[in-house]
Amino acid sequence: MGDRLHGKRALVTGAASGIGAACARRFADEGATVTGLDLAEQPDDSACTAWVRADVADEAAVVAAVATAVDGLGGVDVLVNAAGVLSVGNAEMLEEAEWDRVLGVNLKGTWLVSKHTVPHLVAGGGGSIVNLASVEGLEGFSGQTAYNVSKGGVVLLTRNMAADYGPHGVRVNCLCPGLIETPMTSLLHDPAFVAIHEKFVEWHLLGRSGQPEEVAAAALFLASDDASFVHGAALTVDGGLTAGRRFLPLEDEQALLGGA
């Protein structure tokens, strides 16, 4: 597509599917050499030139995986923390093990991979970290306690790291997607969740859910030199979800207000 990441070396977690896979494809299309890090095997259609398997919630595994990835790349310029898991349940319903699983992957995993990649970014003169948070890290959603907390933590981790590493030339930002159609969110297509899915889509002012490639395009911007003065940002990619709400469906509102 272009050369906005020409010569850049990128490490993408959660690269086996969804937003992580879309980021790997888009970055490769823009000239980057991409290594994927995931607990799963590398898919046949992966855009990554190299692959390391690791549980991002296991520090020893992350240390080894990041070292292998950086050695293979010959350094690193961009890190995308896209590994994540979904969860449902309010505070009293959640089991401790489920809380630990979700916070372990979504928040602890983002911290651990960043912790062991940052020294390489600093040593190389700087770079960019793009963390995947969520609109659910900006607003509370019923029945999503662990996920909400984990993604809110990613937003504040991003801002804290921006304060710590900006002086070293490392830009740190996060993306806050709305409803994106990925394998992780396919649960919402289950008949039991149809009403929730329809309401969630309705809240997006564009009137639709998003695609992983649309989030990857925003990640590309943050990773590229086009975002050279963007730092500590939580960029929403949410089809207008956090911008506000419509009172009525468009056609009903137009009829009520006398619009065309």
C-alpha positions in Angstrom: 0.0 0.0 0.0 2.8 2.4 0.9 6.0 2.9 2.7 5.0 4.7 5.9 6.9 2.1 8.0 9.7 1.5 5.5 12.6 -0.1 7.3 10.8 -0.2 10.6 10.9 -3.4 12.8 7.7 -4.2 14.6 6.7 -6.6 17.3 2.9 -7.3 17.4 1.3 -9.3 20.2 -2.0 -11.1 19.7 -1.0 -11.4 16.0 -2.8 -14.7 15.3 -6.2 -13.1 14.8 -8.4 -10.1 15.0 -6.9 -6.6 15.5 -3.4 -8.0 16.0 -3.4 -9.9 12.7 -4.8 -6.8 10.9 -2.0 -4.7 12.4 0.6 -7.1 11.2 -0.8 -7.2 7.7 -1.1 -3.4 7.5 2.4 -2.8 8.9 3.9 -5.3 6.5 2.1 -3.6 3.6 3.6 -0.4 4.7 7.2 -1.7 4.6 7.7 -3.0 8.1 9.3 -6.3 9.1 6.9 -7.8 11.5 7.4 -10.5 14.2 4.2 -11.9 15.8 4.0 -12.9 19.4 1.0 -15.1 20.4 0.1 -18.1 22.5 -1.3 -19.7 19.3 0.6 -21.1 16.3 1.3 -18.8 13.4 -1.7 -19.0 10.9 -1.0 -19.9 7.3 -2.1 -16.5 6.1 -0.1 -14.5 8.6 1.8 -11.5 7.3 4.6 -11.9 10.0 8.0 -12.8 8.8 8.8 -14.4 12.2 6.8 -15.8 15.1 7.4 -16.5 18.8 4.9 -18.2 21.1 4.4 -17.0 24.6 1.8 -16.4 27.3 2.0 -12.6 27.8 1.0 -13.0 31.4 4.1 -15.2 32.2 7.1 -12.9 32.7 9.7 -15.6 32.1 8.0 -16.5 28.8 7.8 -12.9 27.8 11.5 -12.3 28.6 12.5 -15.1 26.3 10.1 -14.3 23.6 11.0 -10.6 23.4 14.7 -11.4 23.4 14.1 -13.9 20.5 12.0 -11.4 18.6 14.4 -8.5 19.0 17.4 -10.6 18.1 15.6 -11.8 15.0 14.6 -8.3 14.0 18.0 -6.8 14.8 16.3 -4.3 17.1 12.8 -2.9 17.4 11.1 0.3 16.5 7.4 -0.4 17.1 5.5 -2.4 19.6 1.8 -3.1 19.3 0.2 -4.7 22.4 -2.9 -6.3 20.9 -3.2 -9.5 22.9 -6.4 -9.6 24.8 -9.3 -11.7 26.1 -13.0 -10.9 26.7 -15.0 -11.7 29.8 -18.5 -11.2 31.1 -19.8 -11.0 34.6 -20.4 -8.3 37.3 -18.4 -8.0 40.5 -20.3 -10.5 42.6 -20.5 -13.1 39.8 -16.8 -13.2 38.9 -14.6 -16.0 40.1 -11.1 -15.0 41.3 -9.5 -17.2 38.6 -11.5 -15.3 35.8 -10.5 -11.9 37.2 -6.8 -13.0 37.3 -7.1 -14.4 33.7 -8.5 -11.2 32.2 -6.3 -8.8 34.1 -3.3 -11.1 33.5 -3.6 -11.0 29.7 -5.1 -7.6 29.1 -3.2 -5.4 31.7 -0.3 -7.4 33.1 0.5 -8.8 29.6 0.6 -5.3 28.2 2.9 -4.1 31.0 5.2 -7.2 30.8 5.8 -7.0 27.0 6.3 -3.2 27.3 8.6 -3.6 30.3 10.9 -6.0 28.4 10.7 -4.1 25.0 11.2 -0.6 26.2 14.9 -0.9 26.9 15.5 -2.0 23.3 13.4 1.0 22.0 15.5 3.4 24.2 18.7 1.8 23.1 17.7 2.3 19.5 17.1 6.0 20.0 13.3 5.8 20.4 10.2 4.3 18.8 6.5 3.9 19.3 4.3 1.7 21.5 0.6 1.3 20.6 -1.5 -0.4 23.3 -5.0 -1.7 22.6 -7.4 -0.5 25.2 -11.1 -0.1 24.5 -14.0 2.3 24.9 -14.7 0.1 27.8 -11.6 1.5 29.4 -13.2 5.0 29.2 -16.8 4.2 30.2 -18.4 1.6 32.4 -20.4 -1.2 30.7 -22.8 -3.5 32.7 -21.7 -7.1 33.1 -18.1 -6.4 32.0 -16.3 -5.7 35.3 -12.9 -7.5 34.7 -12.7 -6.4 31.1 -13.6 -2.7 31.9 -11.0 -2.6 34.7 -8.3 -4.2 32.6 -8.8 -1.8 29.7 -9.1 1.2 32.0 -5.7 0.1 33.4 -4.2 0.0 29.9 -5.3 3.6 29.4 -3.5 4.8 32.5 -0.5 2.5 31.9 -0.2 4.2 28.5 -0.2 7.7 30.1 2.2 6.7 32.8 4.6 5.2 30.3 4.3 8.3 28.2 5.4 10.4 31.2 8.3 8.0 31.8 9.6 7.4 28.4 8.8 10.4 26.3 12.2 12.0 27.3 13.8 8.9 25.8 12.1 9.4 22.4 9.6 6.6 23.0 6.1 7.6 22.1 3.3 5.7 23.9 -0.3 5.8 22.9 -3.4 3.6 23.0 -6.4 2.9 20.9 -9.9 2.6 22.3 -12.0 0.7 19.8 -15.7 0.4 19.9 -17.4 -2.9 18.8 -15.1 -4.5 16.3 -16.0 -7.7 14.5 -13.3 -10.2 15.5 -13.2 -13.8 16.7 -13.1 -12.4 20.3 -16.4 -10.5 19.9 -18.2 -13.3 18.0 -19.8 -14.3 21.3 -22.2 -11.4 20.8 -23.6 -13.2 17.7 -24.8 -16.1 19.9 -28.7 -16.1 20.1 -28.5 -15.4 23.8 -26.7 -12.1 23.1 -28.5 -10.8 20.0 -30.3 -8.0 21.9 -27.1 -6.8 23.4 -25.3 -6.9 20.1 -28.1 -4.9 18.4 -28.1 -2.3 21.2 -24.3 -2.0 21.2 -24.3 -1.4 17.4 -27.1 1.1 17.7 -25.0 3.2 20.2 -22.4 3.7 17.4 -23.4 6.9 15.7 -22.2 5.5 12.3 -24.9 2.8 12.8 -22.5 -0.1 12.4 -19.7 -2.1 14.1 -16.1 -1.8 12.9 -13.6 -4.0 11.2 -10.1 -4.9 12.4 -8.6 -3.2 9.4 -10.1 0.1 10.5 -8.3 -0.2 13.9 -5.1 -1.3 12.2 -5.2 1.9 10.1 -5.3 4.0 13.3 -2.5 1.9 14.7 -0.4 2.6 11.6 -0.9 6.3 12.1 0.3 6.1 15.7 3.2 3.9 14.8 4.4 6.1 11.9 6.2 9.4 11.8 2.9 11.1 10.9 2.1 10.9 14.6 5.5 12.4 15.7 3.8 14.8 18.2 1.1 12.4 19.4 2.0 11.1 22.8 0.0 9.8 25.8 -3.2 9.8 23.7 -6.2 7.5 24.1 -7.5 7.6 20.5 -11.1 6.4 20.1 -11.8 4.3 17.0 -15.5 3.8 17.8 -17.8 5.0 15.1 -19.0 7.8 17.4 -19.9 5.6 20.3 -18.3 7.9 22.9 -19.4 11.1 21.1 -23.0 10.9 22.3 -26.3 9.1 21.8 -29.3 9.4 19.4 -32.6 9.7 21.1 -34.4 7.8 18.4 -33.6 5.9 15.2 -32.8 8.4 12.4 -36.0 7.9 10.5 -38.2 8.3 13.6 -36.3 11.4 14.7 -36.6 13.0 11.2 -40.4 12.4 11.3 -40.7 13.9 14.8 -38.7 16.9 14.0 -40.1 17.4 10.5 -36.9 16.8 8.7 -36.6 15.5 5.1 
